[in-house]
Amino acid sequence: MTVRFLADENFDNAMVKGLLRRAPDTDVLTVQQSGLRTLDDPAILAWAAEEGRVVLTHDLATMKDFAFQRVEAGLAMPGVLEIPESLPRGQVIDELLLIAGASEPEDWKDCVYYLPLR
């Protein structure tokens, strides 16, 4: 099974477009495409858990707290990747392609990671 992504509301859509340009078969949705744009972080995480999608976010302040609350409550949490907006787009795309191609969804379960992974 391949890693599937959900880009939250504030995630740079140019990164999503660049990711799909480099690897069109990458399974990435935006909250806008999914009809989730008006939902808060806990609802987005709940939807991502139901759909088995790792959340991509630039929200370095609150998303991780809601993710850890889900884990502590024993709720499904497929993973969150916190990506600073200052990270170059090319580097983000390279890392997301590596994650999608060289890992399994289970590797991200109940985890919050900060890019770059190194």
Accessible surface in RSA format (square Angstrom, percent):
REM  Atomic radii and reference values for relative SASA: ProtOr
REM  Chains: A
REM  Algorithm: Lee & Richards
REM  Probe-radius: 1.40
REM  Slices: 20
REM RES _ NUM      All-atoms   Total-Side   Main-Chain    Non-polar    All polar
REM                ABS   REL    ABS   REL    ABS   REL    ABS   REL    ABS   REL
RES MET A   1   176.23  91.3 117.84  78.0  58.39 139.0 106.51  90.6  69.72  92.4
RES THR A   2    72.50  51.6  66.14  67.1   6.37  15.2  56.41  75.8  16.10  24.3
RES VAL A   3     1.00   0.7   0.10   0.1   0.90   2.2   0.24   0.2   0.75   2.0
RES ARG A   4    55.81  23.4  54.87  28.0   0.94   2.2   9.09  12.4  46.72  28.3
RES PHE A   5     0.00   0.0   0.00   0.0   0.00   0.0   0.00   0.0   0.00   0.0
RES LEU A   6     0.00   0.0   0.00   0.0   0.00   0.0   0.00   0.0   0.00   0.0
RES ALA A   7     0.34   0.3   0.34   0.5   0.00   0.0   0.34   0.5   0.00   0.0
RES ASP A   8     7.20   5.0   6.53   6.5   0.67   1.6   1.76   4.2   5.44   5.4
RES GLU A   9    73.16  42.0  63.09  47.7  10.07  24.0  11.86  22.9  61.30  50.0
RES ASN A  10   110.60  76.3  92.66  89.5  17.94  43.2  24.62  59.3  85.98  83.1
RES PHE A  11     6.53   3.3   0.71   0.4   5.82  15.1   0.71   0.4   5.82  16.7
RES ASP A  12    37.49  26.3  28.45  28.3   9.05  21.4  20.44  48.1  17.05  17.0
RES ASN A  13    68.63  47.3  64.15  62.0   4.48  10.8  20.62  49.6  48.02  46.4
RES ALA A  14    38.53  35.4  28.51  44.0  10.02  22.8  30.75  43.3   7.78  20.6
RES MET A  15     3.63   1.9   3.20   2.1   0.44   1.0   3.47   2.9   0.17   0.2
RES VAL A  16     8.52   5.6   7.89   7.1   0.63   1.5   8.52   7.4   0.00   0.0
RES LYS A  17   130.84  63.8 126.02  77.3   4.81  11.5  71.86  64.7  58.97  62.8
RES GLY A  18     5.44   6.7   0.00   N/A   5.44   6.7   5.41  14.9   0.03   0.1
RES LEU A  19     0.64   0.4   0.64   0.5   0.00   0.0   0.64   0.4   0.00   0.0
RES LEU A  20    57.03  31.8  53.67  38.4   3.37   8.5  54.00  37.9   3.03   8.1
RES ARG A  21   179.93  75.5 151.29  77.1  28.64  68.2  76.87 105.1 103.06  62.5
RES ARG A  22   138.39  58.1 102.75  52.4  35.64  84.9  52.30  71.5  86.09  52.2
RES ALA A  23    19.63  18.0  17.07  26.3   2.55   5.8  19.63  27.6   0.00   0.0
RES PRO A  24   107.59  78.4  86.98  79.3  20.61  74.9  88.12  72.8  19.47 121.0
RES ASP A  25   132.51  92.8  99.61  99.1  32.90  77.8  51.41 121.0  81.10  80.9
RES THR A  26    18.15  12.9   3.25   3.3  14.89  35.5   7.75  10.4  10.40  15.7
RES ASP A  27    45.37  31.8  37.07  36.9   8.30  19.6  16.79  39.5  28.58  28.5
RES VAL A  28    10.67   7.0   0.00   0.0  10.67  25.7   0.00   0.0  10.67  28.9
RES LEU A  29    55.00  30.6  55.00  39.4   0.00   0.0  55.00  38.6   0.00   0.0
RES THR A  30     9.79   7.0   9.79   9.9   0.00   0.0   7.39   9.9   2.40   3.6
RES VAL A  31     0.00   0.0   0.00   0.0   0.00   0.0   0.00   0.0   0.00   0.0
RES GLN A  32    69.44  38.8  48.89  35.7  20.55  48.9  36.29  77.2  33.15  25.1
RES GLN A  33   119.99  67.1  79.40  58.0  40.59  96.7  39.34  83.7  80.65  61.2
RES SER A  34    29.49  24.9   0.45   0.6  29.04  66.9  11.36  24.2  18.13  25.4
RES GLY A  35    64.85  80.0   0.00   N/A  64.85  80.0  36.46 100.1  28.39  63.6
RES LEU A  36    11.29   6.3  11.29   8.1   0.00   0.0  11.29   7.9   0.00   0.0
RES ARG A  37   131.06  55.0 126.77  64.6   4.29  10.2  19.93  27.2 111.13  67.4
RES THR A  38   125.84  89.5  90.36  91.6  35.47  84.5  73.72  99.0  52.12  78.8
RES LEU A  39    74.44  41.5  64.73  46.3   9.71  24.4  66.26  46.5   8.18  22.0
RES ASP A  40    92.05  64.5  78.87  78.5  13.18  31.2  44.27 104.2  47.78  47.6
RES ASP A  41    29.79  20.9  27.36  27.2   2.43   5.7   3.00   7.1  26.79  26.7
RES PRO A  42    53.22  38.8  50.43  46.0   2.80  10.2  51.54  42.6   1.68  10.4
RES ALA A  43    33.73  31.0  24.46  37.7   9.27  21.1  30.66  43.2   3.07   8.1
RES ILE A  44     3.83   2.2   3.83   2.9   0.00   0.0   3.83   2.8   0.00   0.0
RES LEU A  45     0.03   0.0   0.01   0.0   0.01   0.0   0.01   0.0   0.01   0.0
RES ALA A  46    31.84  29.3  31.16  48.1   0.68   1.6  31.25  44.0   0.59   1.6
RES TRP A  47    58.05  23.3  55.80  27.0   2.25   5.3  38.71  20.6  19.34  31.4
RES ALA A  48     0.00   0.0   0.00   0.0   0.00   0.0   0.00   0.0   0.00   0.0
RES ALA A  49    18.25  16.8   2.63   4.1  15.63  35.5   3.04   4.3  15.22  40.3
RES GLU A  50   142.27  81.7 102.49  77.5  39.78  94.7  45.05  87.1  97.23  79.4
RES GLU A  51    72.16  41.4  62.43  47.2   9.73  23.2   5.97  11.5  66.19  54.0
RES GLY A  52    34.69  42.8   0.00   N/A  34.69  42.8  27.14  74.5   7.55  16.9
RES ARG A  53    15.91   6.7  15.91   8.1   0.00   0.0   0.00   0.0  15.91   9.6
RES VAL A  54     3.04   2.0   3.04   2.7   0.00   0.0   3.04   2.6   0.00   0.0
RES VAL A  55     0.08   0.1   0.08   0.1   0.00   0.0   0.08   0.1   0.00   0.0
RES LEU A  56     0.22   0.1   0.22   0.2   0.00   0.0   0.22   0.2   0.00   0.0
RES THR A  57     0.00   0.0   0.00   0.0   0.00   0.0   0.00   0.0   0.00   0.0
RES HIS A  58    14.99   8.2   3.77   2.6  11.22  28.7   3.87   4.0  11.11  12.9
RES ASP A  59    33.07  23.2  23.37  23.3   9.70  22.9  19.07  44.9  14.00  14.0
RES LEU A  60    64.23  35.8  53.16  38.0  11.08  27.8  53.52  37.6  10.71  28.8
RES ALA A  61    71.83  66.0  54.46  84.0  17.37  39.5  61.68  86.9  10.15  26.9
RES THR A  62    61.49  43.7  61.49  62.3   0.00   0.0  54.95  73.8   6.55   9.9
RES MET A  63     0.00   0.0   0.00   0.0   0.00   0.0   0.00   0.0   0.00   0.0
RES LYS A  64    65.71  32.1  65.71  40.3   0.00   0.0  47.18  42.5  18.53  19.7
RES ASP A  65    71.17  49.9  67.39  67.1   3.78   8.9  21.10  49.7  50.07  49.9
RES PHE A  66    61.64  30.8  60.44  37.4   1.20   3.1  60.63  36.8   1.01   2.9
RES ALA A  67     0.00   0.0   0.00   0.0   0.00   0.0   0.00   0.0   0.00   0.0
RES PHE A  68    87.33  43.7  87.23  54.0   0.10   0.3  87.24  52.9   0.08   0.2
RES GLN A  69   103.24  57.7  97.88  71.5   5.36  12.8  38.33  81.6  64.91  49.2
RES ARG A  70    34.00  14.3  32.87  16.8   1.13   2.7   9.98  13.6  24.02  14.6
RES VAL A  71    49.74  32.7  37.97  34.4  11.77  28.4  39.05  33.9  10.69  29.0
RES GLU A  72   148.98  85.5 110.00  83.2  38.98  92.8  49.24  95.2  99.73  81.4
RES ALA A  73    71.03  65.3  33.89  52.3  37.14  84.5  46.37  65.3  24.66  65.3
RES GLY A  74    69.20  85.3   0.00   N/A  69.20  85.3  35.84  98.4  33.36  74.7
RES LEU A  75    92.57  51.6  85.78  61.4   6.79  17.1  88.29  62.0   4.29  11.5
RES ALA A  76    60.16  55.3  46.35  71.5  13.81  31.4  52.88  74.5   7.28  19.3
RES MET A  77     1.22   0.6   0.00   0.0   1.22   2.9   0.09   0.1   1.13   1.5
RES PRO A  78    19.53  14.2  12.85  11.7   6.68  24.3  18.79  15.5   0.75   4.6
RES GLY A  79     0.31   0.4   0.00   N/A   0.31   0.4   0.29   0.8   0.02   0.0
RES VAL A  80     1.11   0.7   0.00   0.0   1.11   2.7   0.00   0.0   1.11   3.0
RES LEU A  81     0.31   0.2   0.31   0.2   0.00   0.0   0.31   0.2   0.00   0.0
RES GLU A  82     9.43   5.4   9.43   7.1   0.00   0.0   0.00   0.0   9.43   7.7
RES ILE A  83     0.00   0.0   0.00   0.0   0.00   0.0   0.00   0.0   0.00   0.0
RES PRO A  84    14.67  10.7  14.16  12.9   0.52   1.9  14.67  12.1   0.00   0.0
RES GLU A  85   130.97  75.2 106.93  80.9  24.04  57.2  28.36  54.9 102.61  83.8
RES SER A  86   105.03  88.7  68.61  91.6  36.42  83.9  58.72 125.0  46.31  64.9
RES LEU A  87    21.22  11.8  17.40  12.4   3.81   9.6  18.60  13.1   2.62   7.0
RES PRO A  88    82.17  59.9  71.41  65.1  10.76  39.1  82.17  67.8   0.00   0.0
RES ARG A  89   126.77  53.2 121.22  61.8   5.55  13.2  34.96  47.8  91.80  55.6
RES GLY A  90    39.64  48.9   0.00   N/A  39.64  48.9  33.36  91.6   6.27  14.1
RES GLN A  91    56.48  31.6  49.95  36.5   6.53  15.5  22.26  47.4  34.22  26.0
RES VAL A  92     0.00   0.0   0.00   0.0   0.00   0.0   0.00   0.0   0.00   0.0
RES ILE A  93    13.96   7.9  13.96  10.4   0.00   0.0  13.96  10.1   0.00   0.0
RES ASP A  94    70.70  49.5  64.16  63.9   6.54  15.5  22.50  53.0  48.20  48.1
RES GLU A  95     4.94   2.8   4.20   3.2   0.74   1.8   3.46   6.7   1.48   1.2
RES LEU A  96     0.94   0.5   0.94   0.7   0.00   0.0   0.94   0.7   0.00   0.0
RES LEU A  97    39.27  21.9  31.28  22.4   7.99  20.1  31.52  22.1   7.75  20.8
RES LEU A  98   109.58  61.0 102.56  73.4   7.02  17.6 109.00  76.6   0.57   1.5
RES ILE A  99     4.95   2.8   2.30   1.7   2.65   6.4   4.95   3.6   0.00   0.0
RES ALA A 100    17.97  16.5  11.03  17.0   6.94  15.8  11.24  15.8   6.73  17.8
RES GLY A 101    69.80  86.1   0.00   N/A  69.80  86.1  34.68  95.2  35.11  78.6
RES ALA A 102    75.83  69.7  37.66  58.1  38.17  86.8  48.18  67.8  27.65  73.2
RES SER A 103    21.72  18.4  10.99  14.7  10.73  24.7  15.39  32.8   6.33   8.9
RES GLU A 104    89.03  51.1  89.03  67.4   0.00   0.0  41.68  80.6  47.35  38.7
RES PRO A 105    34.06  24.8  30.64  27.9   3.42  12.4  30.88  25.5   3.18  19.8
RES GLU A 106   123.20  70.7 110.29  83.4  12.91  30.7  55.98 108.3  67.22  54.9
RES ASP A 107    79.07  55.4  58.96  58.7  20.11  47.6  23.05  54.3  56.01  55.9
RES TRP A 108    20.60   8.3  20.60  10.0   0.00   0.0  20.60  11.0   0.00   0.0
RES LYS A 109    99.36  48.5  90.39  55.5   8.97  21.4  45.59  41.0  53.77  57.3
RES ASP A 110    53.07  37.2  41.29  41.1  11.78  27.9  12.54  29.5  40.53  40.4
RES CYS A 111    37.77  28.6  33.93  37.8   3.84   9.0   6.03  15.3  31.74  34.2
RES VAL A 112    30.34  20.0   6.29   5.7  24.05  58.0   6.29   5.5  24.05  65.2
RES TYR A 113    87.46  40.8  85.32  48.5   2.14   5.6  53.94  40.5  33.52  41.3
RES TYR A 114   113.06  52.8 102.97  58.6  10.09  26.2  78.60  59.1  34.46  42.5
RES LEU A 115     0.00   0.0   0.00   0.0   0.00   0.0   0.00   0.0   0.00   0.0
RES PRO A 116    46.43  33.8  39.01  35.6   7.42  27.0  39.01  32.2   7.42  46.1
RES LEU A 117    71.62  39.9  40.94  29.3  30.68  77.1  43.25  30.4  28.37  76.4
RES ARG A 118   205.20  86.2 140.83  71.8  64.37 153.3 114.21 156.1  91.00  55.1
END  Absolute sums over single chains surface
CHAIN  1 A     6075.9       4721.8       1354.1       3334.3       2741.6
END  Absolute sums over all chains
TOTAL          6075.9       4721.8       1354.1       3334.3       2741.6
